[in-house]
Amino acid sequence: MTTKNPNSKIALSVSRDIPFNKLVLSQSNVRRIKAGVAIEELAADIARRTLLQSLTVRPVLDADGAETGMFEIPAGGRRYRALELLVKQKRLTRTAPIPCVIRTEGLAEEDSLAENIQRAPLHPLDQFRAFQAMREKGMGEEEIAAAFFVSVHVVKQRLRLASVSETLRDAYAADEMTLDHLMAFTVNPDHARQVQVWEAIKDSYTKQPYQIRRILTEDAVRASDKRAQFIGIDAYVEAGGAVMRDLFESDDGGWLEDIGLVDMLVTEKLNEEAEAIRAEGWKWIEVGLDFPYGHTYGLRRLFGEQEPLTDEQQAARDALQEELDKLEAEYADAPELPDEIDERLGEIETAIDAIDDRPLVYDADEVSRAGAFISISPSGHLHVARGFVRPDDELPVAPDADETETSSTGDGETEAGGSQSVDPANEPDEDEGLKPIPDRLVTELTAHRTVALRLALGGSFDTAFLTCLHKFVLDQFYGHAQDSCLELSAKCIYFGSQAPGLGETPYAIALNERHEALGSNLPNDPDKLRDHLDALDNDTRQALFAHCVALTANATVETYNRRPRAIADADRLAATVGLDMAAAGWKPTAEAYLGRVTKARIAAAVAEVKGDKIASDLEALKKGAMVAQAEELLADTGWLPEPLRTPKETVQVPSDDAAGGEAAGGAPSAANDGETAMDQEDDPADTEEAGQDDEMVAAE
């Protein structure tokens, strides 16, 4: 092998234009894998900008070593294929001169390998800046996309990456952050905030892109938030609000930057809706973003009746129903509906729903005493709950005509219990005329009647069941109605202030919907309730009874009221009905659990599902990052904290002196589930998220 003198002058290979029909592909090209830009796109690029890079060729020799006038291409095969396509398309002549570098020394494979290895790929940041420079020089996003055969969305992404803070671009160029990190920073256009977040996390043990996105959007309102859905993104933008978008990951519509503007628009729209509702004649209107769960407890509910259909509405509905039935029968056996039929079925169902969803009509006298609650549903729609009567607004109950009267003749004195002490010697003689039966005697007689009534009622299950149902329905649907002789009460405990957000959970929504559905069929007048219940079928009665009984269940562990035996009974009841809180919709989110317990409990939860190794890695994170990552790890796993778990084995009822210990079945009390305030203070790492640990579900 000949070694060149390093001090000798370099002679570059000769270059010249060679007619295209004198070029052939070489078998020495090392590129075998087809990747990168397609031949069609490369041909279009050459047609637009001509050939920007010469071909590397070698003379084709005959058997005697003489040149044949043909040249093979060991490096530049894809460019040759693109030129060949242009020739076939008659956009380039077969004899067109092609710029070529002619090599004669070394191996053809060496030429091919060196050209591909020595080529330095363009740094992504240079591409971002190049796109930005082209836009600044007047090229639109569509033009740039067409020029480089990429989608407009890709151009938008590149331009967004080029628009981040120069500090971040320099960090990316110096390999201090990854491209994924840079993408995450594009969520928020505020350069100062970008740099602030980068300075805060750049030296941390872990800096995941999702953490960057979470921090940059923590002071904004998600477009999927019910407030944003209520006012509409378009209305927010028209009012001057800015929307942050993530071009690299699904963002559910982005984030609304101006929280103050969102709240102002929400308030204005709610008040406008309230004025329209107030015009219906209600005595009072309460407006709020939402209300605590159980805010209507103790209020009597009015249920209106739908306006009857007009002849035109009935005819339209009948026609729509006939068309719907016909289409469903025609395509009953079709494996898939044609698009136009599927669309038409949707239109028909929407039209029928619009006819059926008619306004409710309420008694005018009742409306003048009742009110309405106006709020926003979890889906972002206006929620109006009409027809609630406060106890103070109920009409005064007139005393019955035959109500026992207190004697004013001095026949006796009224005792503390309401009965009158009468001396038998002072009871009236028969010749004194017809007078009211003495109170004492009335009490004695009705006491006898009560015992006999109990005996008779206890012998008739159907009557006892109906009477109990009557009392329960009065308690749960009619507020303070006192129209039953039963000395029992269906008391319902609500937890609005104790459990914020409870009303928006899937199980609370489902319970409220069932309550509304059952109550909507009840008469507004409690005096008509007994006759109404008499007329119900057995299945409806049982459903109503089960619902009323269910509303009295209380499995809440409170620091001041341990109730170990009651909690054990709740565990048994949960096991009987197969309660699964994960299936019901509870999720271990930061707000619901993770952000309100110690790091040790977070790690224990993750270890239970994902193993000790992953849990151990989490413990090195700060509290906020640990909570966010744990929430992702536990999502959709069905994991539950101990107080929410349903025991699988027979529950042992604890003795009364077990108060303060764990409830049977392994469900600990609130005090045992979370560390005390002292425990939190012992671990400084647990106080890194300001305001979160103060809400710890714990008690000494």
Residue, then its C-alpha position, 0 to 999 in steps of 0.5 A: m500500500t502506497t503512503k502519500n507524503p503528508n506534506s504534498k499538495i492535495a489534488l482534488s478529483v476532476s469534475r465535469d458534466i456527463p450526459f445522463n445516458k452515459l451514467v449507470l448505477s454501481q453495485s458497489n453502493v453500500r446503501r442497501i436500506k431504502a430510508g429517508v426522503a422518497i424518490e418522488e419527493l427528491a425528484a420534485d425537489i430537483a425539479r424545483r431547485t435543480l441538482l444541489q449535490s454532484l454525483t460521484v462516478r467512476p469510469v467503466l473499463d472494458a476487459d483490457g482496462a480501457e474506458t468505455g465512455m460509460f460511468e458508474i455511480p457508487a455514491g449518489g444512487r438515490r439522486y440518479r433514481a430521481l433524475e431517472l424519474l424526471v427523464k421518464q416524466k419527460r421533464l429532463t432530456r436523456t442527454a442532459p449534462i449531470p454534474c459529476v465528480i470523477r474518481t479513479e483512485g481507491l475502491a468504489e465501496e470506499d467512495s460510497l461509504a465515506e460520502n455517507i459517513q462523513r456527511a454531518p446531519l443537520h442539527p434540528l435547531d438549525q432546521f428550526r431556525a432555517f424555517q423561521a428565517m424563511r418565514e421572516k423573509g415572506m414565505g408562508e407556512e403553506e409555502i414552506a411546507a410545499a417547498f420541503f414536502v412536509s405537512v403544514h403542521v410539521v412547519k408549525q411545530r418547527l416554527r414553534l420550537a424556533s420561537v422558544s427562549e434563546t436561553l433554552r435553544d442554547a441549552y438544547a444546542a449544548d445537549e443540556m436538554t433533549l428535544d422532548h424537553l424543548m417541545a414541552f417548553t413550547v406550551n407557554p410562550d412566555h420566555a421569562r416563565q420558560v427560563q424561570v422553570w428551566e432554572a428551577i429544574k435543570d439541576s434536579y434528579t429528574k426533569q420529565p417533559y410532563q413535569i415541565r408542561r404541568i408547571l408551565t400550565e398550572d396557572a391556566v384553565r384547561a380548555s376541557d374545564k367546565r368553565a371553559q366549556f360553559i363560556g366557549i373558547d371562541a367567546y374567550v378569544e373574542a374577549g381578548g383571551a389567549v390560548m396556549r396550545d401544545l403542538f406535540e402532544s394531545d392537549d384537549g384544546g389547550w389552556l386558557e391563560d387569563i383565569g381572571l377573564v374566564d371567571m368574569l365571563v363565567t359570572e356574566k353568563l351565569n347572571e344572564e341566565a339567572e335573570a331569565i330564570r328569575a323572570e319565571g316567577w321564582k321567589w329566590i335564585e341562587v347562583g354558583l359555579d357549583f354547590p356543595y353535595g347535599h345542598t338541597y337536603g331539607l328542602r321540599r322539591l316541586f316536580g312540574e309537568q311537561e306541557p302537552l304536545t300541540d297537534e303540530q308537534q304530535a304530528a311531527r313526532d309521529a312522522l319522525q318515529e315512523e321514519l325511524d322505525k322504518l330505517e331501523a327495520e330496513y337496516a336491522d341485518a346490515p353489518e354496518l350502516p351507510d354514512e348517510i343513513d347513520e347521519r339521518l338516524g342521528e338527525i331523527e333522534t335529535a329532533i325527537d329529543a327536542i320535541d320530548d324535551r319540553p319545558l315543565v309547568y309548575d303551579a303558580d302558587e308554589v312557584s311564588r314560594a320556591g326557588a332555583f339553583i343555577s350552576i354549571s354541570p361537570s360537562g360545562h352546560l348550564h344546570v338549573a334545578r328548579g322547584f325547591v321550597r325552604p321550610d320557612d316558605e312553607l304555608p302554615v299548617a292550620p290546626d285540625a278541628d278535632e285537635t285536643e283543646t286545653s280545658s279552660t274550666g279548671d278541670g285539671e292542669t296540663e303536664a309537661g308531656g302535654s297531657q292533663s292531670v285530672d282528678p277522677a272525682n272531678e270528671p263530669d257527671e252524665d247530667e252535666g251535658l255533652k262535654p269534650i272527653p278529658d285529655r287524660l282519658v284521650t291519652e289512655l284510650t289512644a295508648h290502647r289503640t296504639v298497642a293494638l295497632r302495632l299488633a295488627l300492623g306487625g301481622s301484615f307485611d305489605t301494609a307495614f312495608l307500604t307505611c314505612l315506605h310512606k314515611f321514608v319518602l316523606d323524609q327524603f322527598y318532602g322535607h319537613a312534612q309530618d304526615s306519618c304516625l311512625e316514630l322512625s326517621a330516614k335521616c340522610i347525611y351529606f358531606g359537601s363541606q367535608a368532601p369538596g368535589l364529591g358532587e361531581t364524582p360519577y357515583a354522586i351524579a348517578l345517585n342524584e340522577r336516580h333521586e331525580a328520576l324517582g322523585s319526578n313521578l311523585p305528587n307535589d302534595p304530600d297528602k296525595l302521597r299515600d294514594h300514589l304509593d298504593a297505586l304503584d306496582n311492586d317493582t317500583r315500590q321496592a326500587l323507591f324503598a331501596h333508594c330511601v333506605a340507601l340514603t340513610a347509610n353512613a359509613t363515614v369515619e370521623t375523628y369525633n365519632r368513631r362508631p367502630r360497630a357501625i363501620a363494621d356493619a358498613d363493611r359487611l354491607a359493602a361486601t354484600v352488595g359487592l361495592d368496588m370504589a375503583a369501578a364506581g369511579w374513584k381515582p387516586t389523583a393528587e386532589a383526592y389522595l396523593g397530594r394530601v398524604t406523606k411521601a412514604r404513603i405515596a411510595a407504599a401505594v406505588a410499590e403495591v401496584k408497580g413494585d418496590k424498585i419503581a417506588s424507590d426511584l420515586e422517593a428521590l423526587k420532590k413532593g410535587a413531582m412525586v405526586a404527579q408521577a405517582e398519579e400517572l403510575l396508579a391511573d387505571t390500576g384500580w388501586l384503592p387506599e385502605p379506607l375505600r377497600t371492601p373486605k372480602e372475608t366475613v367482617q368481625v364486629p369490634s367491641d365498643d371499647a375498640a373505638g379509636g382502633e382500626a375498623a374491622g376488615g382491615a379498613p383503618s380509621a382516618a387517624n390511622d390512614g394518614e400521619t398526624a400533623m406531628d408526623q408531617e413536621d418530622d419530614p421536611a420533604d413533605t412540606e414542599e408543596a405549599g398548602q397541600d399537606d395542610e389538607m392531610v386527611a389525618a387527625e390525632 
